Amino acid sequence: MRLVPFAVLLALLSPLLRAQDKITLTNGDVLNGTIKTMADGKLILTNAAIGDITIPFASIANLSTTNPVELVTSDGEILKRRITGIDHGELRLDGGAPGAPAAPALAVAMLGKINPPPVEVKWTGSLKVSGALTTGNTERRSIGAAFDAVRRSDADRISADAAWDFAEDKDPATNAWRLTQRRVGAGLKYDYFISKRWYALATTRVLGDTFADLQLRYTAGVGVGYQWIESDTTNFLTEVGLSYFNENYLSATPSKDYLAARVAYKLRHAFSDRTRVIHGTEAFPSLENAKDVYFQMSSELQTNLTDSMIASLAHVWDWDNTPAPGRERSDHRIVLSVGWTF
């Protein structure tokens, strides 16, 4: 008679015991519990009896979940699906609801995360400095600084940057310092995500450059962007819109302003945990005069010297098809600097 209460208790508990996620390891062992999260190639399974178990994802031969889980692909796409198993290197998925049709399979190689924890919204970026001092036959001193920061949430993104360059040479005849570089600029952009990929944007940028005869170049515009890739290693976006474009000169050259299109793209790709490349272009072709075209292209290679200290080699190309009189259309700057990330 003692077996009867036990059998009844087992019958009552059996649905609960069955309602667990199931993991089969490559060595044949089977683990039951609830999948807590998976990132960086490691899955955490919570078991009521022994707590959290960390399992290398490469050691998993098969897995299934009782409820839908959040799947984040390597290119940033988010899916809410129930996993029914692994077959020939693909996750079998369905919508999670009883009787729901099967969803397209997801290649295991494309799986980035499962149930990722909420991302803390914070600012990330870098501060870099550069400088040089030459004495002897040539007397030269120069200094520069650059700052960039991004704050990304699920709904929006704020980007800000600023740069300053200053240099002067000593005239051997007069022994007086002569200015050879003074350039300062900054930009601010706000992106509001309409969907996972599409976003509306507003952007503005200012620049002053003494030796390009620019007292102030000012742009402000709106547009739309598309986030092609957004992952831990690669970020690629394209943007198009309209912008107000204005240039005021230090000389008596009349200022000019016009309505321009704005076309831009930006790529950031990490080759490893320590080294990454950042490349982008922003162009402003006039919608009023085909000759008025300005663009800036920048390419930067960054590598970590320590966890927070970086070295940077950057090339920046400015092209103004209608510069101030007596000025060149093209400016190239190559900057080697060190800095810190946050």
N, C-alpha and C positions, 0 to 999 in steps of 0.2 A: 504493500500500500504506500510505502514511502516513495516509490518511483512515480506515483501518479502526480503529486504536486510538482516534482521536478520536471516531469514531462510537460505539464501544463505551463510551467514557467519558461521552459525551453521553447514551447510553441509560441508563447507571447513575445519572447525576445528574438526569435529567429528572423522576423522581418527586419528588426533593427540591426541584427548582425549582418544580414545580407546587404543592407543599404549602406555599403561602404565602397570607396574607391578601391580598385584592385590593381596591384603592380606585380608583374612577373619578371624576375631577373633573368639574366642570360644563363645563370647557373641552375635555373629551375625553381629557385625559392619564390614563394608567393607571399606578398605583404598586403595587408588590408588596413584601411584607415581613411583619412581625408587628406587629399592633396592640398597643402597649405600654399605653396608657391614654388616657382621654378625660375631660376635666372642664372646666367653665367655657367650653364651646363650642369647645375646641381638642383635636384628636386628635393623638397622637404615634405615628408609625409607625417601627419600627426596620427598617432595611435593612442587610443584611450588608455591602454595598459602601460605603455612604455614611453609615451611622449613623442617628441619630434625625432624623426629619422632622416638623415641627410643621405641622399642616394645620387651618385653620378649618373646623369641621364644616359650616358653611353652604356651603362650596365643594365638598362631596362630593355627587355625583349618585347613586353606587351604591357598595356595599361588601359584601364577603363574607369570612367567616372559615373556616379549615379546622378549627378546634377550637372547643369551647364557650368563651365568654367570660362574664365576670360583668357583668351589666347592672343598673344601679341606676336605678329610675324616679324621677321628680321628687317622688313622695310617699313615697319611702323603700323601696319593695319591691325585693327582690333576686331576679334570675333568672339561671340558669346555662344559656345557650343558644348554639347556633351560629347566626350570622347568614348567611342565604343571599342577601340582597339587600334593596334598597329599592324599594318599589312604591307609588306614589300617596301619598307621605308616611308610609309605614309600613315598619317593619323586618319582613322575613319571617324567621321563626325556626323552628328544629327542636330536638330534644333533643340533637343532637350525635352520637348513636350511629348507626351505619349502619342504615338501614331504620326509624329512629324516626319516628313520625308528626309532621307539622308542628305546631308550637305556635301559639297565637293570636298574631296580628301585634301589634306594639307601635308606637304612633304615635311618630314621631320627636320630636314636641313634648313627649312624656312621658318621653323619655330624658334622664336626668340625668348618668350617668357610665358609662364602660366600664372594667373592670379597675381600680377605684380602688385606690390604694396603701393599705396597712394604716393605720388611723387610730390616731394616738398617743393613748393614754389619758392625759388630763390634766384638771386642774381649770380651769374657766372661770367667770367671774362678775364682780361689781362691788363697789366700796366707794364709798358716797356720803355726803356730809356736807352739812348745812344749818345756818344760823344767822342770827340777827338781833339788832341792838342799837339800842334807841331811847332817846334822852335828851331832856330838855326837860320839857314838860308831862306826858308819859308816860315813865316809866322802866321799860324792859322789856329782858330779855335771854333769849335762847333758843338752844339748840343741839340738833342731832340727828345721828344716824348710822345707816346701814343697810348691811347686808352680805348678799350672796347668792352661792352657789357651787354648781356642778354638776359631777360627774365621771361621764362616760358611757362605758361599754364595750359590746361586743357582748352581754355576758351580764347586766349590771346597770347601775344608775344610783343615785348617791347625791346627794341635794339637801340643802343646809343654808342657813339664813337667820337673821338676827338684826337687831333694830332697837332704838334707844334715843332717847327724846325727853325733854328737860328744859327748863323755862321758869320764870321768876319775875318778878314785878312789884314795884316799890318803892311802899310805902304812903306817900303824901305827908304823912299826918298824923303817922306815927311815924318815917318815914324808914327803915323796916326792909323788907328784902326778904321778899316773900311768895310761897311756892311756888304755881305755877299749872299746872304739868304735870310729871308724872314717870311715865314709861311705859317698860317694857322687856320684850322678848319674844324668843323664839327657837324655831326648829323644825328637825327632822331627819327625813328620809324615805329609806327604802331600797326600791328596786324591783328585783325579780329577774324577768327575762324568760323566760317559759315558752315563748313563740313569738315571732315577729317583732312581733306586735301585743299579745298578752296578757302581763300581768305580775302577780306577787304583790307585795304591798307591806306594809311596817310603817312606822308614822309616829307621831311624838310632838311635842307643842308645849306651851310654857309662856308665861305672860303675867302680868305684874304691872302694875297701873294704880291709882295712888294716888287719883285723883279719880273712879274708878269703884268705889272701895272694895274693889278686888281685891288681896288679898295675893298670891294665886296662882291662876291658872286653868291646869289641867293636863289634857291629853288624851293618850291613847295607844291606838292601834288597829291593826287589820290589815284587809286587803281585797284587792280585785283591781282592775286598771286596764286600759284599752284605749287603745293609741296609734293614733289615727285617722290622723294625718299626722305625719311626722317628716322634714323636708327642710331644705335650707340656708336657706329663707325662712320656712317655716311649721312650727309644732309645736303640735299640738292633742291633748289627752288627757282622758279622763273616768275617774273612780274611784268605787267604792262599797265600803262595808265596815261594820264594827262598831268602836265606840270607847268606852273608859271616859272619862267626863267628870266633872271635879271642880272645884269653886270654893270657895276659902277667903277670908274677908273680913277687912279690917282692923278693922272695927267688931265689935260683939257679935253680929251677924247669924249665925245657925247656918250652917255650911258645908253644901253639898249635893253629892251625887254620884249618878250614874246611868249606865245603859247607853244609848248613843245609836247611831243610824245615822250614818255619815259619807258624805256625797256631795260630790264636788268635780269641778271641771274647770279646765283652764288652757289659754290660747291665747297663743302668741307668734308674731307675724307681722312680718316686715321689709318695709317699704315700699320701701326702697332699701338701699344699703350703709351708710348713715349713720343712718337713722331706723327705729324699730321700736316696736310697741305690745305691751304685756304685760298680760294681763287674766286674772283667775281668781276663783273663789269656792270656799269651803270651808264646808259647813253641817253642824250637829250637831243633828238633831231627836231628842228623847228618845224611847226606846221604852217608858218607864215613865209619863211624864206628857206629854200632848200640848202643854201650855203651855210646857214647857221647850224652847226653840229658840234656838240661837245660830248666827250665821254671820258671816263676814267676806268682803267683796268688795273687790278692789283693781284699779285700772286705772292704768297707767303709760305715759307717752309718753317715749321716750328718743331722743336724737339725739347723734351724735358731734361734738364741737367740734374734736378732733384724732383721731389714730389710736387713742389710749387714753383721752382725756378725754371725759366725757359730761356732758350736762345732762339733768335728769329732772324731769318734772311728774307727780305721782302723787296719786290720790284713793283714800282707804281708808275704807270704811264698815263699822262694827261694829254688829251688831244683837243685843241680848240681850233676849229677850221677858220674862224674869223677872229684872230687875237687882236690885241691893241696894236696900233701902228708901231713898227719896228721890233715887234716881239715874235718869237718863234711859235709855230703851231704846236710843236711837240715838246713835252718835258718828260724826262726819265729820271727816276730816283731809285737808287739801290741802297738799302739801309740794313746794316747788321746791328742788332741790338740784343740786350738781355732784359729780362723782366720777370714778373711774378703773376701767377694765375690765382684766381679766387673762385 
